[in-house]
Amino acid sequence: KAGVTQTPRYLIKTRGQQVTLSCSPISGHRSVSWYQQTPGQGLQFLFEYFSETQRNKGNFPGRFSGRQFSNSRSEMNVSTLELGDSALYLCASSSHFSDEQYFGPGTRLTVT
Amino acid sequence: AQSVTQLDSHVSVSEGTPVLLRCNYSSSYSPSLFWYVQHPNKGLQLLLKYTSAATLVKGINGFEAEFKKSETSFHLTKPSAHMSDAAEYFCVVRANYGGATNKLIFGTGTLLAVQP
């Protein structure tokens, strides 16, 4: 079975731009979660989707948004980028029958 | 609210010696606890999980962890370190709001160095 894939792997943007990151979960997994990892704040939960519905949201500003499609693929969008948004963005998927979450390799976003 | 505290930010061991990475948890419910490992420039890999079936949990690559409710601890151990174990390790608890969620709450991580 293929693992969780994230595209792109690396991204460089300038302040004020917007960015869209993509996550394809493991086949059959309907739950997708997103996390931001930075040296200062560690790993923080962004949001969680299950069957196209946002089930939970972390404490991030409204510039951070996401969605999930009917094939369980998910995207997250960050508008009006700030320098502090530079981070590794990780996506995780899990099946409905397990609490084990499987992470993708991440997208490294650099904002200049 | 659930939380985890990793007691050491850095641990250094010699190859072939035991590994102990310490984690304390806080939870008003019976927690779901995990250990994840992250190698440089890689995603997170699940090492093991505790979900109340057994207090001693065996994971991949020879790691195990023991859930001790009286001490609110979930320490990670390995009898003999290998060079390939050098990585960052995260103790994690699943959030419990009384509803369905897969939200994970991460500790601050322990960087394990293995000396030859």
Boltz contact constraints between the chains, C-beta under 6 A:
constraints:
  - contact:
      token1: [A, 31]
      token2: [B, 102]
      max_distance: 6.0
  - contact:
      token1: [A, 33]
      token2: [B, 102]
      max_distance: 6.0
  - contact:
      token1: [A, 42]
      token2: [B, 108]
      max_distance: 6.0
  - contact:
      token1: [A, 43]
      token2: [B, 106]
      max_distance: 6.0
  - contact:
      token1: [A, 45]
      token2: [B, 103]
      max_distance: 6.0
  - contact:
      token1: [A, 48]
      token2: [B, 102]
      max_distance: 6.0
  - contact:
      token1: [A, 48]
      token2: [B, 103]
      max_distance: 6.0
  - contact:
      token1: [A, 56]
      token2: [B, 101]
      max_distance: 6.0
  - contact:
      token1: [A, 56]
      token2: [B, 103]
      max_distance: 6.0
  - contact:
      token1: [A, 94]
      token2: [B, 102]
      max_distance: 6.0
  - contact:
      token1: [A, 99]
      token2: [B, 32]
      max_distance: 6.0
  - contact:
      token1: [A, 100]
      token2: [B, 46]
      max_distance: 6.0
  - contact:
      token1: [A, 103]
      token2: [B, 43]
      max_distance: 6.0
  - contact:
      token1: [A, 103]
      token2: [B, 44]
      max_distance: 6.0
  - contact:
      token1: [A, 104]
      token2: [B, 43]
      max_distance: 6.0
  - contact:
      token1: [A, 105]
      token2: [B, 43]
      max_distance: 6.0
  - contact:
      token1: [A, 106]
      token2: [B, 43]
      max_distance: 6.0
